[in-house]
Amino acid sequence: MDFNLSKEQQLLRDGLTKFLSTRYDLEKSRAAAKTGAGWQPDIWRAFADELGILGATFGEDMGGIGGGPVELMVITEALGHALVVEPYVDAVVVAGGLLERAGGEHASSLLEKVVAGTAIVALAAAESESGERWQEVATTAQREGDGWILHGSKAVAVTAPLATHLLITAKTSAGLSLFVVDLESVESGLSLTGYRTIDDRRAADLVVDGLRLPAGALLGEDGQAWPSLEQARDEGATAICSEAVGCMRKVLADTVEYCKQRQQFGVPIGSFQVLQHRMVDMYIELEQASAAVLLAVLHLTDDAGARARSVSAAKATVGRAARFIGQQAVQLHGGMGMTEELAIGHYFKRLTAMQYEYGTTDHHIGRYAALTRPTR
């Protein structure tokens, strides 16, 4: 099996890496996240117009370039390496994938806007009671005339404060369904409580109380949303794992460089054998995580069972590696590792949050065990 990137994939990686190294400033992005709008719209516009990465994994009929899981891995690893705060995984990978599979004129039109960078779509699936069990929702949608009326609540909808549209899961008489909400057209029935997460992302808790939607707001078939949602969650988990690998590569490189410069007893601390062993352990964890992500990427378009096993294996492996590498990097940097001045502290927070996105490490360990348990 050839694990090398094609010429086109190499060009995609090199172009994105060059753009991020020259035009994506970490200090500026943190300022935007903490005190500004929460992201940089000009960067998002460049992602769409100059780099074309918002449509890299979608077909040409949607304005994309027809890439697949490998292009997804290339993009997300580069974004993780630069600690990009803009919502690529949430708005493009997860929401975009749901729109693409839903089909229909409404979904296709909105997906074209996502690819063009003119629409930000966020998924609101989790609820405070069900937690990670997206298929168990208390939010309801009832037919009323030619439309729908929704009641319920959603918790920790990441990217919702930045969104132009929301995708909300709700239970109808037919089962779990997915609805699109144009936030510009909503006058009442929906309230958002936004906040900044520990890793400088924007999220919100939602309350829908008599939210009225037109008939066309239903995406896909009534009651048949779960297979697409499960696939979106696996795609999001894979993208987050790939992003984490990019983060860990940067963290390890910065830690090795710091240990070459920081001196104690008149010599660089990197010359101490015990610290060399720690950095070797970090490298081993990183390579194991990278291999697990590649396996998940190669199985992302397989049947649901093979996809789920490889994705959960990757998420569990990456979760362990992110915890180990992040903690070791902070410890080797000393107290400075947790300050706002050093990049390492920001990467550590992101790696910590990644362990909980699209299923915790424990959730995926349990899922993998259930999927591989011998049948009697």
C-alpha positions in Angstrom: 0.0 0.0 0.0 1.4 3.4 -1.0 1.3 5.9 1.9 2.9 8.7 -0.1 0.9 11.8 -1.0 0.1 12.4 -4.6 1.6 15.5 -6.3 -1.7 17.4 -5.9 -1.9 16.5 -2.2 1.6 17.7 -1.7 0.8 21.0 -3.4 -2.2 21.4 -1.2 -0.2 20.7 2.0 2.7 23.0 0.9 0.4 25.8 -0.1 -1.6 25.7 3.1 1.5 25.4 5.3 3.1 28.4 3.6 0.0 30.5 4.0 -0.4 29.7 7.7 3.3 30.2 8.4 3.3 33.7 6.8 -0.2 35.0 7.4 -1.6 33.3 10.4 -0.3 35.0 13.5 -0.9 33.1 16.8 -1.0 36.3 18.9 -3.5 37.9 16.6 -5.7 34.8 16.5 -5.7 34.6 20.3 -6.7 38.3 20.5 -9.6 37.7 18.1 -10.7 34.7 20.1 -10.5 36.3 23.5 -11.7 39.9 22.9 -12.9 40.0 19.3 -15.5 38.2 17.3 -14.0 34.8 18.2 -12.4 34.3 14.7 -10.9 36.1 11.8 -13.3 36.5 8.9 -10.6 37.6 6.5 -8.7 34.4 7.1 -11.9 32.4 6.5 -12.4 34.3 3.2 -8.8 33.5 2.2 -9.4 29.8 3.0 -12.3 29.9 0.5 -11.0 32.2 -2.3 -7.2 31.8 -2.2 -6.7 28.3 -1.0 -10.0 26.6 -1.8 -9.8 24.3 1.3 -13.4 24.9 2.2 -14.4 22.9 -0.8 -11.4 20.5 -1.0 -13.4 17.5 0.0 -16.6 18.2 -1.9 -17.5 17.6 -5.6 -17.0 20.0 -8.4 -20.7 20.5 -8.7 -20.7 22.1 -5.3 -17.7 24.3 -6.1 -15.2 21.9 -4.6 -12.2 20.1 -6.0 -13.4 16.5 -5.4 -10.9 15.5 -2.8 -11.4 12.8 -0.1 -10.3 11.7 3.3 -6.6 12.1 2.6 -7.1 15.7 1.6 -9.1 16.1 4.8 -6.1 14.7 6.8 -3.6 17.0 5.0 -5.7 20.1 5.7 -6.6 19.4 9.4 -3.1 18.4 10.3 -1.8 21.7 8.9 -4.5 23.6 10.8 -3.7 21.9 14.0 0.0 22.7 13.6 -0.8 26.4 13.3 -3.5 26.2 16.1 -6.1 27.7 13.8 -9.2 28.7 15.7 -11.5 29.1 12.7 -14.2 26.4 12.7 -13.1 24.2 9.8 -14.0 20.9 11.4 -17.4 22.0 12.7 -18.6 24.1 9.8 -17.1 22.2 6.8 -16.4 18.6 7.8 -19.3 17.9 10.1 -22.1 20.3 8.9 -20.9 20.2 5.3 -21.0 16.5 5.3 -24.5 16.4 6.7 -25.7 18.8 4.0 -24.0 16.9 1.2 -25.6 13.6 2.3 -29.0 15.2 2.8 -29.2 16.3 -0.8 -32.1 18.4 -2.1 -32.2 21.9 -3.4 -32.1 23.6 0.0 -29.1 21.6 1.4 -27.2 21.9 -1.9 -27.7 25.6 -2.0 -26.5 26.0 1.5 -23.5 23.8 0.9 -22.4 25.9 -2.0 -22.4 28.9 0.4 -20.3 27.0 2.9 -17.8 26.2 0.1 -17.8 29.8 -1.0 -17.2 31.0 2.6 -20.4 33.0 2.8 -22.2 30.7 5.3 -21.1 29.2 8.6 -23.2 26.2 9.6 -23.0 24.6 13.1 -24.5 21.4 14.4 -26.5 21.4 17.6 -26.9 17.8 18.6 -25.8 17.3 22.2 -28.2 17.7 25.1 -27.4 18.1 28.8 -29.2 14.9 29.7 -28.1 12.6 26.9 -24.5 13.9 26.7 -22.6 12.0 24.1 -25.6 9.9 23.0 -26.7 12.0 20.1 -29.4 9.5 19.1 -31.2 10.1 22.4 -32.8 13.5 22.2 -35.6 15.2 24.1 -36.0 18.0 21.6 -39.2 17.5 19.7 -40.5 18.6 16.3 -44.2 18.5 15.5 -46.0 19.3 12.3 -48.1 22.4 12.3 -49.8 23.2 9.0 -47.2 23.3 6.3 -44.3 23.6 8.7 -42.7 22.4 11.9 -42.6 23.7 15.5 -39.7 22.8 17.8 -39.4 22.5 21.5 -36.3 21.6 23.6 -32.7 22.6 24.3 -29.2 21.8 23.2 -25.9 22.1 25.1 -22.3 23.0 24.0 -23.1 23.7 20.4 -19.6 24.6 19.3 -19.4 27.4 16.6 -23.0 28.3 17.1 -22.2 31.9 18.1 -20.4 32.4 14.8 -23.0 30.6 12.6 -25.4 31.9 10.0 -27.3 28.6 10.1 -27.8 25.9 12.6 -28.5 22.2 12.1 -30.7 21.0 15.0 -31.6 17.4 15.8 -35.1 16.7 17.0 -37.5 13.8 17.4 -40.5 13.6 15.2 -43.3 11.0 15.1 -41.1 9.1 12.6 -37.9 9.2 14.7 -34.7 11.3 14.8 -34.7 14.1 12.2 -32.4 17.0 11.3 -33.6 20.6 10.7 -31.8 23.6 9.2 -32.4 27.0 10.8 -31.5 30.3 9.1 -30.6 32.5 12.0 -31.3 35.7 10.0 -34.9 34.7 9.5 -35.6 33.6 13.1 -37.7 36.2 15.0 -38.7 34.3 18.1 -38.6 30.8 19.7 -34.8 30.5 19.8 -32.3 31.8 22.3 -28.5 31.3 22.5 -26.3 31.7 25.4 -22.8 32.0 24.1 -19.4 31.6 25.8 -15.7 31.0 25.2 -14.4 27.5 25.8 -11.1 26.7 27.6 -9.3 26.4 24.2 -10.6 29.8 22.9 -13.4 28.4 20.8 -16.9 29.8 20.8 -19.9 27.6 21.9 -23.5 28.2 23.0 -26.3 26.5 24.9 -29.6 26.7 23.0 -33.3 26.8 24.0 -35.9 26.3 21.4 -39.4 27.2 22.6 -42.0 27.1 19.9 -39.5 27.7 17.1 -41.5 27.7 13.8 -39.8 26.4 10.7 -41.0 26.0 7.1 -41.5 22.5 5.7 -38.3 22.8 3.7 -36.3 23.1 6.9 -36.3 19.3 7.2 -33.1 17.8 5.8 -33.3 14.4 4.3 -36.1 11.9 5.2 -38.2 12.3 8.3 -36.9 10.1 11.0 -33.9 8.8 9.1 -31.2 11.2 10.4 -29.1 8.9 12.6 -27.0 7.1 10.0 -25.8 10.4 8.5 -25.3 11.9 12.0 -23.2 8.9 13.1 -21.1 9.2 10.0 -20.7 13.0 10.6 -19.5 12.2 14.1 -16.9 9.7 12.9 -15.7 12.2 10.2 -15.5 14.9 12.9 -13.6 12.6 15.2 -11.2 11.7 12.5 -10.6 15.4 11.6 -10.0 16.3 15.2 -7.5 13.4 15.6 -5.6 14.6 12.5 -5.7 18.2 13.9 -4.3 16.8 17.2 -1.4 15.2 15.4 -0.5 18.6 13.9 -0.7 20.1 17.4 1.5 17.4 18.9 4.1 17.8 16.2 4.4 21.5 17.0 4.4 20.9 20.7 7.2 18.2 20.5 9.3 20.4 18.1 9.0 23.4 20.5 9.8 21.3 23.5 12.9 19.8 21.9 14.1 23.2 20.9 13.5 24.7 24.3 15.5 21.8 26.0 18.4 22.7 23.7 18.4 26.3 24.8 17.4 26.2 28.5 20.5 25.7 30.7 20.9 24.3 34.2 24.2 23.6 35.9 25.9 25.2 33.0 24.6 22.8 30.3 21.4 22.5 28.2 18.8 20.5 30.0 18.4 18.5 26.8 21.7 16.9 27.6 20.2 15.2 30.6 19.5 11.6 29.7 16.3 11.4 31.8 14.8 14.3 29.8 15.9 12.7 26.5 14.0 9.6 27.5 10.9 11.7 28.1 11.1 13.3 24.7 11.7 9.9 23.0 8.5 8.7 24.8 6.7 11.7 23.4 7.9 11.0 19.9 6.7 7.3 20.2 3.3 8.4 21.3 3.1 10.9 18.4 4.0 8.3 15.8 1.5 5.8 17.2 -1.2 8.5 17.1 -0.2 9.4 13.5 -0.4 5.8 12.4 -3.9 5.4 14.0 -5.1 8.5 12.3 -3.9 7.2 8.9 -5.8 3.9 9.5 -9.0 5.8 10.3 -8.6 8.0 7.2 -8.1 4.9 5.0 -11.3 3.3 6.4 -13.4 6.5 6.5 -15.3 5.6 3.3 -15.8 1.9 4.2 -18.9 0.3 5.7 -20.2 1.6 9.0 -18.7 -1.1 11.1 -15.1 -0.9 9.7 -15.3 2.9 9.9 -16.5 2.9 13.5 -13.8 0.5 14.7 -10.9 2.4 13.1 -12.2 5.8 14.1 -12.7 4.8 17.8 -9.2 3.1 17.8 -7.7 6.4 16.5 -9.7 8.6 18.9 -8.6 6.5 21.9 -5.0 6.4 20.8 -4.9 10.1 20.0 -6.6 10.9 23.3 -3.9 9.1 25.3 -1.1 10.7 23.2 -2.5 14.2 23.5 -2.7 13.9 27.3 0.8 12.5 27.6 2.5 14.8 25.2 0.7 17.9 26.4 1.5 17.2 30.1 5.1 16.3 29.4 5.6 19.5 27.3 4.3 21.7 30.0 6.4 20.0 32.7 9.6 20.3 30.6 8.9 24.0 30.1 8.4 24.5 33.8 5.9 27.1 35.1 6.2 29.0 31.8 4.4 26.2 30.0 1.0 27.4 31.3 1.5 31.1 30.7 -0.3 33.1 28.0 3.0 34.3 26.6 4.2 30.9 25.4 2.5 29.1 22.6 2.9 25.8 24.5 0.1 26.8 27.0 -2.4 27.4 24.2 -1.5 24.1 22.5 -1.9 22.3 25.8 -5.4 23.7 26.3 -6.4 22.7 22.7 -5.0 19.2 23.2 -7.0 18.9 26.4 -10.2 19.9 24.8 -9.7 17.6 21.8 -9.9 14.6 24.1 -13.6 15.4 24.6 -14.7 16.4 21.1 -16.9 14.0 19.1 -16.7 11.4 21.9 -14.3 11.2 24.8 -11.4 8.8 25.0 -13.4 6.6 27.4 -16.4 6.6 25.1 -14.4 5.4 22.2 -12.5 2.8 24.2 -15.9 1.4 25.2 -17.2 1.7 21.6 -14.2 -0.2 20.2 -14.6 -2.9 22.8 -18.3 -3.3 22.0 -17.6 -3.5 18.2 -14.8 -6.0 18.6 -16.3 -8.2 21.3 -16.5 -11.9 20.1 -20.0 -13.2 19.4 -21.1 -16.3 21.2 
